[in-house]
Amino acid sequence: MTWTRKHLLDLQSLSAGEILEVLDTARHFKAVGERKIKKVPALRGKTVVNLFVEPSTRTRISFELAEHRLSADFINFTAEASSLKKGESLKDTAKNLEALNADFIVIRHQAAGAPHFLARVLNAHVINAGDGAHEHPTQGLLDLFTIREKKGSFEGLRVTILGDILYSRVARSDIWGLQKLGAHVTLCGPPTLVPRTFEELGCRVVHDLEAAIEDADVINLLRIQHERQRRSRFPGLAEYTALFGINRERLAGTKPDAIIMHPGPINRGVEVDSEVADGERSVILEQVTNGLAVRMAVLYLVNGGRLPADEAA
């Protein structure tokens, strides 16, 4: 199939075919990263604004490097040093950036739906780099890419997502993507962070760690989203670790080929021990590498998947 979407706003609205097209394209861009010269001219002459209203390290740097390798010009915009601090609206800020001939707006925002709003009022391509507790589509795509690399197929695969599901945008993107591709999703964590309402999305919800991980092919760990919680949802980190932390003993009770994932940042000694995070079954750093290829693929596809005219001739 041929990608026709102008924006990437979420995984909920994508078809299985569209998701697989991103993954297939990312595979080619991952090969670019293994070459001696790692740049391609696919976005030469295009301008990308990284509009990060919410703090980020991994995602922002990954997008910056993806833009650089695609030969785009890019500008980093931070809320702390902008007119947003003076009361300017998000719409006016984005419209001014577009008036400076920005072709892409990559936005991270604490408000769910902010990228969708910009997509309605801008002509530029909009890519969601995380909006509140709604979705984080490029993280979901890189998780899917990593799983496919390690497991080959999604059909019938058992994936357990463990941790703060209630406030996690990563969890929501993963859930949509995994289920569209045929995987079975189990959610686990404290009842206050993993309510039964997630069963309405077709997920299995359990609150017993051993039951959640014993037959899992993939275990994806999430950190506690303190910044999105108005009050603590459990007594303390020590209790959370005692009940839901992954250590060597608990890993021994899983399938021998189960892989460990984490979107970062890792709270070592809380959701996972260093021995597990750095172990041979961990693919956490591979996720980071794959994130670059996925973001290159997304930028390329929303631009129409075309090389500059002189390169295509």
C-alpha positions as CSV (number, residue, x, y, z in Angstrom):
1,M,0.0,0.0,0.0
2,T,1.0,3.6,-0.3
3,W,1.0,6.0,2.7
4,T,-1.5,8.8,2.2
5,R,-1.7,10.5,5.6
6,K,-0.5,14.0,6.0
7,H,0.1,13.7,9.7
8,L,1.0,11.1,12.4
9,L,-1.3,11.8,15.3
10,D,-1.9,8.4,16.9
11,L,-2.0,4.6,16.3
12,Q,-5.6,4.3,17.1
13,S,-6.6,5.6,13.7
14,L,-4.0,3.7,11.7
15,S,-4.8,0.4,10.0
16,A,-2.6,-2.7,10.4
17,G,-1.4,-2.1,6.9
18,E,-0.4,1.4,7.6
19,I,1.5,0.4,10.7
20,L,3.3,-2.4,8.8
21,E,4.2,0.1,6.1
22,V,5.9,2.3,8.7
23,L,7.8,-0.7,10.0
24,D,8.9,-1.8,6.6
25,T,10.1,1.7,5.7
26,A,12.0,1.9,9.1
27,R,13.8,-1.3,8.2
28,H,15.3,0.4,5.2
29,F,16.3,3.5,7.2
30,K,17.9,1.3,9.9
31,A,20.2,0.0,7.2
32,V,21.1,3.7,6.4
33,G,22.3,4.0,10.0
34,E,24.7,1.1,9.5
35,R,26.4,2.7,6.4
36,K,29.6,4.7,6.5
37,I,27.7,7.8,5.3
38,K,24.5,7.9,7.3
39,K,22.7,10.8,5.5
40,V,20.1,10.7,2.7
41,P,18.6,13.7,0.9
42,A,14.9,12.8,1.4
43,L,14.0,16.0,3.2
44,R,16.6,18.3,1.8
45,G,15.1,21.8,1.6
46,K,12.4,21.1,4.2
47,T,12.2,22.8,7.6
48,V,11.1,21.0,10.8
49,V,10.2,22.7,14.0
50,N,10.5,20.5,17.1
51,L,7.9,22.2,19.3
52,F,8.5,20.6,22.7
53,V,6.2,22.3,25.2
54,E,6.8,19.4,27.7
55,P,10.3,18.3,28.7
56,S,12.0,15.5,26.7
57,T,15.5,14.1,26.2
58,R,15.4,10.8,24.3
59,T,12.4,11.6,22.0
60,R,13.7,15.1,21.1
61,I,17.2,14.0,20.4
62,S,16.0,11.0,18.4
63,F,13.8,13.4,16.2
64,E,16.7,15.8,15.8
65,L,19.0,13.1,14.6
66,A,16.4,11.7,12.3
67,E,15.9,15.1,10.8
68,H,19.6,15.6,10.4
69,R,20.0,12.2,8.7
70,L,17.2,13.1,6.3
71,S,19.0,16.3,5.4
72,A,16.2,18.6,6.8
73,D,16.8,21.9,8.4
74,F,15.4,21.9,12.0
75,I,14.8,24.3,14.8
76,N,14.3,23.4,18.4
77,F,11.5,25.3,20.2
78,T,11.2,25.1,24.0
79,A,8.3,26.6,26.0
80,E,10.6,28.1,28.7
81,A,12.2,30.4,26.2
82,S,9.2,31.3,24.1
83,S,6.1,33.6,24.0
84,L,4.1,30.7,25.4
85,K,5.4,31.8,28.7
86,K,4.0,35.3,28.0
87,G,0.5,34.0,27.4
88,E,0.5,33.4,23.7
89,S,-1.8,30.6,22.6
90,L,-0.6,27.3,21.1
91,K,-2.5,28.1,17.9
92,D,-0.8,31.5,17.5
93,T,2.6,30.1,18.3
94,A,2.2,27.4,15.7
95,K,0.7,29.8,13.1
96,N,3.7,32.0,13.5
97,L,6.1,29.1,13.0
98,E,4.2,28.1,9.9
99,A,4.4,31.7,8.6
100,L,8.2,31.2,8.7
101,N,7.7,28.4,6.2
102,A,8.0,25.5,8.6
103,D,7.0,22.3,6.7
104,F,6.7,20.0,9.8
105,I,5.7,20.6,13.4
106,V,6.8,17.8,15.7
107,I,4.9,18.5,18.9
108,R,5.1,17.2,22.5
109,H,2.5,18.7,24.8
110,Q,1.1,18.0,28.2
111,A,-2.5,18.4,26.9
112,A,-4.1,15.4,25.3
113,G,-5.3,16.3,21.8
114,A,-2.9,19.2,21.2
115,P,-1.4,17.6,18.0
116,H,-4.9,16.9,16.7
117,F,-5.8,20.5,17.3
118,L,-2.8,21.8,15.3
119,A,-3.5,19.4,12.5
120,R,-6.9,21.1,12.1
121,V,-5.5,24.6,11.9
122,L,-2.2,24.2,10.1
123,N,-1.1,23.3,6.6
124,A,2.2,21.9,7.9
125,H,2.6,18.2,8.6
126,V,2.1,17.5,12.3
127,I,3.7,14.6,14.1
128,N,2.7,13.7,17.6
129,A,5.8,13.3,19.9
130,G,3.6,12.6,22.9
131,D,0.4,14.3,24.1
132,G,-0.5,14.1,27.8
133,A,-1.6,10.6,28.8
134,H,-3.2,10.1,25.4
135,E,-0.7,8.6,22.9
136,H,3.0,8.5,21.9
137,P,2.7,7.0,18.4
138,T,6.4,6.9,17.5
139,Q,7.3,5.2,20.7
140,G,4.6,2.7,20.0
141,L,5.9,2.1,16.5
142,L,9.5,1.6,17.7
143,D,8.2,-0.9,20.2
144,L,6.4,-2.7,17.5
145,F,9.5,-2.6,15.3
146,T,11.7,-4.1,18.0
147,I,9.2,-6.8,18.8
148,R,9.0,-7.8,15.1
149,E,12.8,-7.9,14.9
150,K,13.0,-10.3,17.8
151,K,9.8,-12.3,17.4
152,G,9.1,-12.2,13.7
153,S,5.4,-12.2,13.8
154,F,2.7,-10.6,16.1
155,E,0.0,-13.2,15.5
156,G,-0.8,-14.9,18.8
157,L,2.1,-13.2,20.5
158,R,1.6,-12.6,24.3
159,V,2.7,-9.2,25.4
160,T,2.5,-8.0,29.0
161,I,2.7,-4.3,29.8
162,L,3.6,-3.8,33.4
163,G,3.4,-0.6,35.5
164,D,1.5,2.7,35.4
165,I,-1.0,2.0,32.6
166,L,-3.5,4.7,33.7
167,Y,-1.2,7.7,33.0
168,S,0.9,6.1,30.2
169,R,0.6,7.4,26.7
170,V,3.1,4.7,25.6
171,A,0.8,2.0,26.9
172,R,-2.1,3.3,24.9
173,S,-0.1,3.4,21.6
174,D,1.3,-0.1,22.3
175,I,-2.2,-1.5,23.0
176,W,-3.7,-0.1,19.8
177,G,-0.7,-1.2,17.7
178,L,-0.3,-4.7,19.2
179,Q,-4.0,-5.6,18.9
180,K,-4.3,-4.4,15.4
181,L,-1.4,-6.7,14.4
182,G,-2.8,-9.8,16.2
183,A,-1.0,-9.9,19.6
184,H,-2.7,-10.6,22.9
185,V,-2.1,-7.9,25.5
186,T,-2.0,-8.3,29.3
187,L,-1.9,-5.3,31.6
188,C,-0.6,-5.6,35.1
189,G,0.1,-3.3,38.0
190,P,-1.6,-2.0,41.1
191,P,-5.4,-1.8,40.8
192,T,-5.3,2.0,41.1
193,L,-3.0,2.2,38.1
194,V,-4.5,-0.7,36.0
195,P,-8.3,-0.4,36.4
196,R,-10.7,-3.0,34.9
197,T,-11.9,-0.4,32.4
198,F,-9.0,-1.3,30.2
199,E,-10.7,-4.6,29.5
200,E,-13.1,-2.6,27.3
201,L,-10.1,-2.2,24.9
202,G,-9.8,-6.0,24.6
203,C,-6.9,-6.3,27.1
204,R,-6.5,-8.9,29.8
205,V,-6.2,-7.1,33.2
206,V,-4.5,-8.9,36.1
207,H,-3.0,-7.6,39.4
208,D,-0.8,-10.6,40.2
209,L,2.7,-10.2,38.7
210,E,3.6,-13.9,38.4
211,A,0.3,-14.6,36.5
212,A,1.0,-11.7,34.2
213,I,4.6,-12.7,33.2
214,E,4.7,-16.5,33.3
215,D,3.6,-17.0,29.7
216,A,4.6,-13.7,28.2
217,D,6.7,-13.5,25.1
218,V,7.4,-9.8,25.7
219,I,7.4,-7.9,29.0
220,N,7.3,-4.1,28.6
221,L,8.0,-2.2,31.8
222,L,6.7,1.3,32.4
223,R,7.9,3.8,34.9
224,I,5.5,5.5,37.4
225,Q,4.3,8.7,35.8
226,H,4.6,10.9,38.9
227,E,4.3,14.1,36.9
228,R,0.8,13.2,35.7
229,Q,-0.6,12.1,39.0
230,R,-2.4,14.6,41.1
231,R,-1.9,12.3,44.1
232,S,0.0,9.1,44.7
233,R,-1.9,6.0,43.6
234,F,0.0,3.6,45.9
235,P,1.7,3.8,49.4
236,G,5.3,4.0,48.2
237,L,8.0,3.0,45.7
238,A,9.3,0.3,48.1
239,E,5.9,-1.5,48.1
240,Y,5.6,-1.1,44.4
241,T,9.0,-2.7,43.9
242,A,8.1,-5.5,46.3
243,L,5.0,-6.4,44.4
244,F,5.7,-5.5,40.8
245,G,9.4,-4.9,40.3
246,I,11.3,-7.3,37.9
247,N,14.4,-8.8,39.4
248,R,16.5,-11.9,38.5
249,E,14.3,-14.2,40.6
250,R,11.1,-13.1,39.0
251,L,12.7,-13.2,35.5
252,A,13.6,-16.9,36.2
253,G,9.9,-17.6,36.3
254,T,9.3,-16.4,32.7
255,K,9.7,-18.1,29.4
256,P,13.5,-18.4,28.6
257,D,13.1,-16.4,25.3
258,A,10.9,-13.6,26.8
259,I,12.4,-10.2,26.1
260,I,12.4,-7.2,28.4
261,M,11.5,-3.7,27.1
262,H,11.3,-0.3,28.6
263,P,10.6,3.1,27.0
264,G,12.8,5.0,29.4
265,P,13.8,6.7,31.5
266,I,14.5,3.7,33.7
267,N,14.1,3.9,37.5
268,R,16.7,1.3,38.4
269,G,15.7,-0.6,41.5
270,V,12.1,0.4,41.2
271,E,10.4,-1.2,38.1
272,V,13.5,-3.2,37.2
273,D,16.8,-4.2,38.7
274,S,20.0,-3.2,36.9
275,E,20.9,-6.9,36.4
276,V,17.8,-7.4,34.4
277,A,17.9,-4.0,32.6
278,D,21.5,-4.7,31.4
279,G,21.0,-8.4,30.9
280,E,21.1,-10.4,27.7
281,R,17.3,-10.5,27.5
282,S,16.9,-6.8,27.6
283,V,16.3,-4.9,24.3
284,I,16.1,-1.5,25.9
285,L,19.1,0.0,24.0
286,E,17.9,-1.6,20.8
287,Q,14.6,0.3,21.2
288,V,16.6,3.5,21.2
289,T,18.4,2.6,18.0
290,N,15.2,1.5,16.4
291,G,13.5,4.7,17.4
292,L,15.8,6.7,15.1
293,A,14.9,4.5,12.1
294,V,11.2,4.7,12.9
295,R,11.2,8.5,13.2
296,M,13.1,8.8,9.9
297,A,10.4,6.6,8.3
298,V,7.6,8.6,9.7
299,L,9.0,11.9,8.5
300,Y,9.7,10.4,5.1
301,L,6.2,8.9,4.8
302,V,4.2,12.0,5.9
303,N,6.2,14.0,3.3
304,G,4.8,11.7,0.7
305,G,7.8,9.3,0.6
306,R,9.4,11.2,-2.2
307,L,13.0,12.2,-2.9
308,P,13.8,15.7,-4.1
309,A,13.2,16.0,-7.8
310,D,16.8,16.2,-8.8
311,E,17.5,13.0,-6.9
312,A,14.6,11.2,-8.3
313,A,15.5,12.1,-11.9
